[in-house]
Amino acid sequence: MRVLESDISQILEDVSKEDLFKECHEGPMKSDQTRKTFFKKSFSYVEPTQLYLGADAAGRERFFQYVPIKQTLRSLLNQSVVKDQYRQTKMKQMSQFQLDVLADVKDGKTIKDNTLLKESPSSLSIILYQDSFEVVNPLGSGKKKHKILAVYLTLGEILPHNRSCIDPMQLVLLCREEDFRFFGQEKILSPLVADLKDIEELGFETKDGSSLKGTLIAISGDNLGSHSIGGFTENFSKSKNFCRYCMIDRDTFQRHPGKLAPKRTLENYRECVEQLKGGQYIVNGIKFDSIFNNLTHFHVCSPGVFILYNYSANLKKKHLWLRMIRIIVDAIRAHCPNPTKAECSQIAKNVVAQYPKSFGDVTDEGDLLGSGYTSLLNQIKTRYLSTTLESRVFQDRSYYHYWRRNQHRQRVQYILDRTGQCPPASCVRRALDRENTWTTNRPSVESVLLAWAPCQELSPVADDPLLISAVVLQNWKGLSIKNYEGKGKGVITTMKFKMNQVVCDYHGAGETCRGAVILAEPLCIDAQNFPCICHPEQDTYGRRMNHSRKVNNVRPLRVKMHFPDGQRECVLFLALRDIGVGEELLWDYGVRRSSFHGEGRDVAWLDD
C-alpha cells in the first residue's frame, strides 16, 4: 500500500492510546488500591466513621458505621445538577400553586407550617429512609444473624422523579439489627440526631462560604421500621392500639372498620410518654419517646397521615364500591358479551357523569377532586377480564379435570403423611373422617391404600468419599457429646439433619467370622471394649447414643463400603425424620426387659 513507516508508527501509537485493556492495567486503574484512591479524588467521597457501641451479651465488641451528614450535604450541594434542582424547587415554591392538589411532599400542610422553612425559605428539607436487609441466604442457618439496618438520606429539593430513584439516595448509617435491638436506638442514632439538631440551629458551611440550615421533614420506611423508630408498638397482631396514625383500638376496628378514631397528635403523644415514666411498659401503643423528638422542628407525630386516611371518611365503603363495579360489568355482559375499548370508555364516562360523587374524591369541604373516570375504567377492565377468564376455565373441561386429579392426588398424599408407613385401613378411615371440609373429590380408603409405596432406596454410599473419610477419621459434623444428669453422656445435634440423611456410624472392631456365627448374627461389632482400639483418644458418637423404643429418631443400617484397605461392612445411623438443632439422638437397642427372662425387670428404661 506504500504507507510510510512513520505513518504506521503514528497509527499504532494512536490506537495504543485508546486501548481499553491497556488503560485498565496502567495508571490509576491498575490495582484495587489505586482505583479506590482515584475514586476518592475524582468523586465526592465522604468517608464513614466507625463508632464503638460496647460489648454485646456474648462479650463481643460491637461497632456501627456512620457517614457524617454535614459532609454528605456539603458534597451533594457541590454537584451542579443538585444545585440547579435546588434553585428550581425553591423558585417553584414561591410561585402560585393549587391549594387542593397534592403533587409532592412539600404540598402538605405539615411541611408548609414548618417554622424553619417559613422563616428561612432557603433551608434544606431532609428526608430519611430506613430499612433492614439480609446479606446472606434468608432461608439458611444465618437467618437474622447478619441482618443489617440501613439509614439513607435524600433531599426534598431534588425533583420528585429523581428522588424516587435509588441513585440520589445517600447512605447515612449501617448497623446490625441485633445490635440495634440490644443497645437501643438512642445509642446508635444519637450521632445522627446530634448532627440534625446542629444543622437546624447553626447550619453548615457550603462551598461558596455561606451558611445553610436544614430540617428533617419525614422518615420513610416500612410499617415495622416506622413503628420502631417512632417508639410505637411493633406487635401488630395482638397489641390493643396498633396504629401510629390514630388512637383506634383493636375491638373497635374489628366491629367498625370504617370508623375514624382521634388522630395522634404531639399533645396526646407527650401525655402517653409522661404516663410511661410511672413504670408502665406501654400506653396507647407507645413504648418510649423517640430520639427524633429531640429535634426542634420535627416530631414523629408531625409528618401527618397518608392521603387515603384523610379521605377515607368521604369514600364509599369498599364492599359498596365493589358491588357497583359488579353491577356495571354484569349489565355490560348482558347487552354486549364482547365490548370494545371505546365502548367501555364511553360507558365509564356516562356513569361518572350521572353519578359524579360516587367515584370521584371529595375534600373535607365537600369539593370534588376529579371525576374518577380513569379509576372506574380500570376497574371495569379488571372485573370484565376476571369474569371472562373464570367462565372460559370452567367451560374448558380438560383444565377442570386436570385440577380435580391434582387435588385428589394431593389429598391422598396428605392422608398418607398423617398415617405413617404401611397404614392399616382403620387409621386411614379415621384420618379421612377428620377432614370434614372435603365435601367433594374425597379420596376413598382403597385409593389411599393403593397409593402407598415403600420409601425409595437410599442413594449408594459404598463409594462416597465424604462418608468413607468420616468413618475412618471419625470427624462427623453437626454432633456433640452432652452430659445428662442421671443417665450419663449422650449425643445432641448442632445442625439440622434431613430424613434418611447419614448422621454417624456405630464404630468399633468387628467380630471374627467364627464369633459372628456363634452369635448367630450376620455382622457383630465389639461393644465391650470402649473406646475402640482404632481411636483410643476419641469419644465416638455412635457408641454414646442412648436408647429409646418410643421416641427414637435414628435407625441403624448395615452397608458395605469400599475403604482404602478393602471392602468391609459397617453400621451407619440414618435419621428417621427431620431432626432439628439441639435434639438428642436416640435409637432402639432392640432389647426389652422381657428379653432377660425376668432378670432385667428393674431396667425400666429399656421399654421407654
C-alpha positions in Angstrom: 0.0 0.0 0.0 3.1 2.2 0.1 2.4 3.6 3.6 5.3 5.3 5.2 6.9 3.7 8.2 6.4 6.9 10.2 2.6 6.9 9.4 2.3 3.3 10.5 4.1 4.1 13.8 1.8 7.0 14.3 -1.3 4.9 13.7 -0.1 2.2 16.1 0.6 4.8 18.7 -2.8 6.4 18.4 -4.5 3.0 18.6 -2.5 2.1 21.7 -3.5 5.3 23.5 -7.2 4.2 23.1 -6.6 0.6 24.1 -9.1 0.0 26.9 -7.3 -3.1 28.2 -4.1 -1.1 28.5 -5.8 1.8 30.2 -7.3 -0.5 32.8 -3.9 -2.1 33.7 -1.8 1.1 33.7 -2.0 4.3 35.7 -4.8 4.8 38.3 -6.8 1.7 37.3 -4.0 -0.9 37.6 -4.8 -2.2 41.1 -7.6 -2.2 43.7 -5.8 0.4 45.9 -5.1 2.8 43.1 -8.7 2.5 41.8 -10.0 3.4 45.3 -7.6 6.4 45.5 -8.8 7.6 42.1 -12.4 7.3 43.0 -11.9 9.2 46.3 -10.2 12.0 44.4 -12.5 12.1 41.4 -15.8 11.7 43.1 -17.4 13.4 46.2 -16.4 10.7 48.6 -17.4 11.0 52.3 -15.5 8.5 54.5 -17.7 6.7 57.0 -16.8 6.8 60.7 -16.7 3.6 62.8 -18.3 4.2 66.2 -17.9 1.9 69.2 -21.1 0.6 70.8 -19.8 -1.7 73.6 -19.9 -5.4 74.3 -22.9 -7.5 73.5 -24.5 -10.3 75.6 -21.7 -12.7 74.4 -19.0 -10.2 75.4 -18.0 -9.3 71.8 -17.2 -5.8 70.9 -19.7 -4.2 68.5 -19.4 -1.2 66.2 -21.6 0.6 63.6 -20.8 2.8 60.6 -21.9 6.4 60.4 -21.4 8.7 57.4 -21.3 12.3 58.7 -24.4 14.0 57.4 -23.0 17.5 57.2 -20.2 16.4 54.9 -22.7 14.5 52.8 -25.0 17.6 52.4 -22.0 19.7 51.6 -20.8 17.2 49.0 -24.3 17.0 47.4 -24.6 20.8 47.0 -21.2 20.9 45.3 -22.8 19.0 42.4 -24.1 21.3 39.7 -27.2 19.1 39.0 -28.3 19.2 42.6 -27.7 22.9 42.8 -29.8 23.5 39.7 -32.7 21.4 41.0 -32.4 23.1 44.4 -32.9 26.5 42.8 -35.7 25.3 40.6 -37.6 23.8 43.5 -37.2 26.9 45.6 -38.4 29.1 42.8 -41.4 26.9 42.2 -42.4 27.1 45.9 -42.5 30.9 45.6 -44.9 30.8 42.6 -48.6 30.3 42.8 -49.8 26.7 43.2 -53.2 24.9 43.5 -54.2 24.6 47.2 -56.2 21.4 46.8 -53.7 19.4 44.7 -51.0 17.3 46.4 -48.2 16.7 43.9 -45.3 16.4 46.2 -44.4 16.1 49.9 -44.0 19.9 50.2 -47.6 20.5 49.2 -48.8 19.1 52.6 -49.9 21.2 55.5 -47.2 19.9 57.8 -44.3 21.0 55.6 -46.0 24.4 54.9 -46.4 25.0 58.6 -42.8 24.1 59.4 -41.3 27.1 61.3 -37.8 26.8 60.0 -38.9 26.5 56.4 -41.2 29.5 56.8 -38.6 31.7 58.5 -35.7 30.6 56.3 -37.1 29.5 52.9 -33.7 28.6 51.6 -33.3 25.8 54.2 -32.9 22.3 53.1 -35.7 19.7 53.6 -34.1 16.4 54.7 -35.9 13.1 54.2 -34.6 9.9 55.9 -35.3 6.4 54.7 -34.6 3.3 56.9 -35.0 -0.4 56.2 -33.3 -3.7 57.0 -31.9 -6.2 54.6 -30.3 -9.6 54.6 -26.8 -10.1 53.3 -26.9 -13.9 53.4 -29.4 -16.6 52.4 -32.6 -15.8 54.5 -33.6 -19.5 54.5 -30.4 -20.8 55.9 -28.8 -21.0 59.4 -27.6 -17.4 59.1 -31.2 -16.0 59.0 -31.4 -12.8 61.0 -27.8 -13.2 62.3 -26.3 -10.9 59.7 -29.4 -8.7 59.0 -28.3 -5.0 58.5 -30.3 -1.9 59.4 -29.5 0.9 57.0 -30.5 4.6 57.0 -30.4 6.7 53.9 -30.8 10.3 53.1 -32.3 12.4 50.3 -33.4 16.0 49.8 -36.9 17.4 49.3 -35.4 19.9 46.9 -34.4 17.2 44.4 -37.1 16.8 41.7 -39.7 14.1 42.5 -38.8 11.9 39.5 -35.2 11.8 40.6 -36.0 11.4 44.3 -37.9 8.2 43.5 -34.8 6.6 42.2 -32.1 4.8 44.2 -29.0 6.7 42.8 -29.6 10.1 44.5 -30.1 8.4 47.9 -27.1 8.8 50.2 -26.0 6.3 52.8 -26.0 7.6 56.4 -25.8 4.7 58.8 -25.2 0.9 58.8 -25.7 -1.3 61.9 -26.5 -4.9 62.6 -30.2 -5.2 63.5 -29.3 -7.4 66.5 -27.1 -4.6 67.8 -29.8 -2.1 67.3 -32.2 -4.1 69.4 -29.6 -4.8 72.1 -28.1 -1.4 72.5 -31.2 0.6 71.7 -31.9 3.4 69.2 -30.7 6.2 71.4 -27.1 5.0 71.4 -27.0 4.2 67.7 -29.0 7.2 66.4 -27.7 9.9 68.7 -24.8 10.9 66.4 -27.3 11.4 63.5 -29.8 13.3 65.7 -27.0 15.5 67.1 -25.9 16.5 63.6 -29.5 17.1 62.5 -30.0 19.4 65.6 -26.8 21.2 64.8 -28.0 21.7 61.2 -31.3 23.1 62.5 -29.8 25.6 64.8 -26.4 26.6 63.3 -26.5 25.2 59.8 -23.4 24.1 57.8 -21.0 25.9 55.6 -21.3 25.4 51.8 -18.6 25.6 49.2 -19.2 29.3 48.5 -18.8 30.2 52.2 -22.4 30.8 53.0 -24.3 29.1 55.9 -27.3 26.9 55.1 -29.7 25.4 57.6 -31.9 22.4 57.2 -34.5 20.3 59.0 -35.9 16.8 58.9 -39.3 16.7 57.4 -40.0 13.0 57.1 -38.8 9.5 57.9 -39.8 6.9 55.3 -39.8 3.1 55.8 -42.0 0.0 56.1 -44.6 -0.3 58.8 -42.4 -2.3 61.2 -39.4 0.1 60.9 -41.5 3.2 61.2 -43.1 1.9 64.4 -39.6 1.0 65.8 -38.2 4.5 65.0 -41.3 6.3 66.4 -41.4 4.4 69.7 -44.7 2.7 68.8 -45.6 -1.0 69.4 -44.3 -3.5 66.9 -46.8 -6.2 67.8 -49.5 -5.7 65.1 -51.3 -8.9 65.8 -52.1 -8.6 69.5 -51.5 -5.0 70.6 -54.6 -3.1 71.6 -53.6 0.2 69.9 -51.7 -0.9 66.8 -52.0 2.2 64.6 -49.4 5.0 64.6 -51.8 7.5 62.9 -54.8 7.3 65.3 -55.9 6.0 68.7 -58.3 3.3 67.5 -58.3 0.1 69.5 -58.5 -3.4 68.1 -62.0 -4.2 69.3 -63.5 -1.0 67.7 -61.6 -1.6 64.5 -62.9 -5.2 64.2 -66.5 -4.1 64.9 -66.4 -0.9 62.8 -63.6 -1.0 60.3 -64.6 2.3 58.7 -64.8 4.3 61.9 -62.4 7.2 62.4 -60.7 7.5 65.7 -58.9 10.5 67.2 -55.6 11.2 65.4 -52.3 11.0 67.2 -51.0 14.5 68.0 -48.0 16.0 69.7 -50.1 16.6 72.8 -51.5 13.1 73.3 -48.1 11.5 72.4 -46.4 13.6 75.2 -49.2 12.6 77.6 -48.5 8.9 76.9 -44.8 9.5 77.4 -45.4 11.1 80.8 -47.5 8.1 81.8 -44.7 5.8 80.8 -42.5 7.4 83.4 -44.7 5.9 86.0 -43.4 2.5 85.2 -45.9 1.2 82.6 -44.5 -0.8 79.7 -46.9 0.6 77.0 -49.5 3.3 76.9 -51.9 3.6 74.0 -49.5 1.8 71.7 -46.5 3.9 72.7 -43.4 2.2 74.3 -40.9 5.0 74.6 -40.2 8.6 73.5 -38.4 8.6 70.1 -35.0 10.2 70.0 -36.0 12.2 66.9 -38.4 14.1 69.1 -35.4 16.0 70.4 -35.3 17.9 67.2 -36.8 21.4 67.3 -38.8 21.3 64.0 -39.7 17.6 63.8 -41.8 15.1 65.7 -42.7 11.5 64.9 -46.4 12.5 65.0 -46.0 15.7 62.9 -45.4 14.2 59.4 -49.2 13.7 59.2 -51.2 10.7 57.9 -51.3 9.4 54.3 -53.8 10.8 51.9 -56.2 7.9 51.8 -56.6 8.1 55.6 -57.8 11.7 55.3 -60.2 10.9 52.5 -61.5 7.6 53.9 -64.4 9.3 55.6 -65.7 10.7 52.3 -65.2 7.5 50.2 -67.9 4.8 49.9 -67.3 1.6 51.8 -65.2 -0.9 49.9 -67.9 -3.5 49.6 -70.4 -1.0 48.1 -67.7 0.2 45.6 -67.1 -3.4 44.5 -70.8 -4.1 44.3 -71.3 -1.1 42.0 -68.5 -2.4 39.7 -70.1 -5.9 39.6 -73.5 -4.4 38.7 -71.9 -2.3 35.9 -69.9 -5.2 34.4 -72.9 -7.6 34.6 -75.0 -5.1 32.7 -72.3 -4.8 30.1 -72.0 -8.5 29.6 -75.8 -8.9 29.4 -76.0 -6.4 26.5 -72.6 -6.9 24.8 -70.7 -10.1 25.5 -67.5 -8.7 23.9 -67.4 -4.9 24.3 -64.6 -2.9 22.7 -62.3 -0.5 24.5 -64.1 2.5 23.1 -67.5 1.2 24.3 -66.1 0.6 27.8 -64.6 4.1 27.9 -68.0 5.6 26.8 -69.9 3.6 29.5 -67.4 4.8 32.2 -67.9 8.4 31.0 -71.7 8.1 31.2 -71.6 6.6 34.7 -69.3 9.3 36.2 -71.3 12.0 34.5 -74.5 10.7 36.0 -73.1 9.8 39.5 -70.1 12.3 39.9 -69.7 11.9 43.7 -69.8 8.1 43.7 -66.5 7.6 42.0 -64.6 10.9 42.5 -62.5 12.1 45.5 -64.0 14.7 47.8 -62.2 17.1 50.1 -63.2 17.9 53.7 -65.0 21.0 52.5 -67.1 18.9 50.0 -65.2 20.0 46.9 -64.9 17.3 44.2 -61.4 16.4 43.0 -61.6 14.7 39.6 -64.4 12.5 38.2 -62.9 9.1 39.0 -63.2 8.2 35.3 -59.8 6.6 35.0 -60.2 4.5 38.2 -63.6 3.3 37.1 -62.4 2.3 33.6 -59.5 0.3 35.0 -61.9 -1.4 37.5 -64.3 -2.3 34.7 -61.5 -3.8 32.6 -60.1 -5.8 35.5 -63.6 -7.2 36.5 -64.6 -8.0 33.0 -61.3 -9.9 32.3 -61.5 -11.9 35.5 -65.1 -13.0 34.9 -64.3 -13.8 31.3 -61.3 -16.0 32.3 -63.3 -17.7 35.0 -66.0 -18.7 32.6 -63.5 -19.9 30.0 -61.7 -22.1 32.5 -65.0 -23.5 33.7 -66.1 -24.3 30.2 -62.8 -26.0 29.3 -63.3 -29.3 31.0 -59.7 -30.5 30.3 -58.4 -27.9 32.7 -61.1 -28.7 35.2 -60.4 -32.4 35.2 -56.6 -31.7 35.4 -57.3 -29.6 38.5 -59.5 -32.3 40.0 -56.9 -35.0 39.5 -54.2 -32.8 41.0 -56.4 -32.1 44.1 -57.2 -35.8 44.5 -53.5 -36.7 44.4 -52.6 -34.1 46.9 -55.3 -35.1 49.3 -54.2 -38.8 49.1 -50.6 -37.8 49.9 -51.9 -35.6 52.8 -53.6 -38.6 54.4 -50.5 -40.8 53.8 -48.3 -38.3 55.5 -50.5 -38.5 58.6 -50.9 -42.2 58.8 -47.3 -43.4 58.7 -45.7 -46.3 56.8 -48.0 -49.1 55.5 -51.1 -47.7 57.3 -54.0 -50.0 58.2 -57.4 -49.3 56.8 -58.7 -48.2 60.2 -56.1 -45.5 60.5 -56.8 -44.2 57.0 -60.6 -44.2 57.7 -60.1 -42.1 60.9 -57.8 -39.6 59.1 -60.4 -39.2 56.4 -63.2 -38.7 58.9 -61.3 -35.8 60.4 -61.3 -33.9 57.1 -65.0 -32.9 57.3 -64.4 -29.9 54.9 -63.8 -32.2 51.9 -67.3 -32.4 50.6 -66.4 -33.3 47.0 -63.5 -35.1 45.3 -62.9 -37.0 48.5 -60.5 -39.9 48.2 -61.6 -43.4 49.4 -59.8 -45.7 51.8 -59.0 -48.1 49.0 -57.4 -45.3 46.8 -55.2 -44.2 49.7 -54.1 -47.8 50.4 -53.3 -48.4 46.8 -51.3 -45.2 46.6 -49.0 -46.2 49.4 -45.5 -47.3 48.4 -42.4 -48.0 50.4 -39.7 -45.4 50.7 -37.3 -45.2 47.9 -33.9 -46.9 48.2 -31.1 -44.8 49.6 -28.5 -43.4 47.3 -25.4 -45.7 47.1 -22.9 -44.9 49.9 -20.3 -47.6 49.1 -18.0 -45.2 47.2 -19.0 -41.9 48.9 -15.6 -40.3 49.7 -17.0 -38.0 52.4 -18.7 -40.8 54.3 -15.6 -43.1 54.0 -13.5 -40.3 55.3 -15.9 -39.6 58.2 -16.0 -43.3 59.2 -12.2 -43.6 59.1 -11.3 -40.3 60.8 -14.5 -40.1 63.0 -14.9 -36.4 62.1 -18.7 -36.3 61.8 -20.2 -32.9 61.5 -23.1 -31.4 63.5 -22.8 -33.6 66.6 -21.7 -33.0 70.2 -21.4 -35.0 73.4 -23.5 -33.8 76.3 -23.6 -35.0 79.9 -27.2 -35.8 81.1 -27.8 -35.9 84.8 -29.0 -39.3 85.9 -28.2 -41.2 82.7 -24.6 -40.1 81.7 -23.4 -39.0 78.4 -25.5 -38.6 75.2 -25.3 -37.2 71.7 -27.0 -34.0 70.6 -27.2 -32.3 67.2 -25.6 -28.9 66.5 -27.1 -28.7 62.9 -30.2 -29.9 61.1 -30.5 -33.3 59.6 -33.0 -34.4 56.9 -34.9 -37.7 56.9 -32.7 -40.6 55.7 -29.5 -38.5 56.0 -26.5 -40.3 57.4 -25.8 -39.0 60.9 -22.8 -41.1 62.0 -21.7 -44.7 62.4 -21.5 -47.3 65.2 -17.7 -47.5 65.3 -15.8 -50.4 66.7 -13.9 -53.6 65.9 -15.9 -56.2 64.1 -16.2 -59.8 65.5 -14.4 -62.6 63.6 -16.4 -64.8 61.3 -16.4 -67.6 63.9 -17.6 -65.2 66.6 -20.4 -63.9 64.4 -21.5 -67.5 63.6 -21.6 -68.3 67.3 -23.7 -65.2 68.0 -26.0 -66.1 65.0 -25.7 -62.6 63.6 -24.6 -61.5 60.1 -22.5 -58.6 61.5 -21.3 -58.1 65.0 -19.3 -55.2 66.4 -17.5 -55.4 69.7 -19.4 -53.2 72.1 -17.5 -54.2 75.2 -14.2 -52.5 74.6 -14.6 -48.8 74.8 -13.1 -46.6 73.4 -12.4 -48.6 70.3 -8.9 -49.8 69.6 -8.6 -47.7 66.4 -9.5 -44.4 68.1 -8.4 -44.8 71.7 -8.4 -41.0 72.4 -11.8 -40.2 70.8 -15.3 -40.4 72.2 -17.1 -41.9 69.1 -20.6 -40.6 68.7 -22.4 -43.9 67.8 -21.2 -45.6 71.0 -22.6 -42.7 73.1 -26.1 -42.7 71.7 -28.8 -43.6 74.3 -31.7 -46.0 73.8 -35.4 -45.2 73.2 -38.0 -47.5 71.9 -40.8 -44.9 71.7 -39.1 -41.7 70.6 -36.1 -42.9 68.7 -35.1 -40.6 65.8 -32.3 -42.6 64.2 -32.0 -46.2 63.0 -29.0 -48.4 62.2 -28.3 -49.7 58.7 -25.7 -52.3 57.7 -23.9 -51.3 54.5 -20.8 -52.5 52.5 -18.3 -49.7 51.9 -15.1 -49.6 49.8 -12.4 -48.4 52.2 -8.8 -47.8 51.1 -7.8 -51.1 52.7 -10.6 -53.0 51.1 -14.3 -53.7 51.3 -15.9 -54.2 54.6 -19.3 -53.8 56.3 -20.2 -51.1 58.8 -23.3 -49.8 60.6 -24.5 -46.3 59.7 -27.1 -44.4 61.6 -29.8 -42.7 59.5 -32.3 -40.0 60.5 -35.9 -41.4 60.8 -37.3 -37.9 60.4 -36.1 -34.3 60.1 -34.0 -33.6 63.2 -33.6 -30.1 64.5 -30.7 -28.4 66.3 -30.3 -29.4 70.0 -32.1 -32.7 69.8 -30.7 -35.8 71.5 -30.1 -38.7 69.1 -31.8 -41.9 70.3 -32.0 -45.4 68.7 -33.8 -48.6 69.6 -31.3 -51.1 71.0 -33.8 -53.9 70.1 -34.0 -55.4 73.6 -36.7 -55.2 76.2 -37.0 -56.2 79.9 -38.7 -59.4 78.8 -35.6 -60.3 76.8 -33.8 -61.3 80.0 -36.4 -63.8 81.2 -37.1 -62.0 84.4 -33.6 -60.9 85.3 -34.0 -57.3 83.8 -37.2 -56.3 85.4 -35.6 -53.4 87.2 -34.1 -51.9 83.9 -37.3 -49.9 83.2 -35.6 -47.5 80.7 -35.4 -50.4 78.1 -39.1 -50.1 77.5 -39.2 -46.2 77.3 
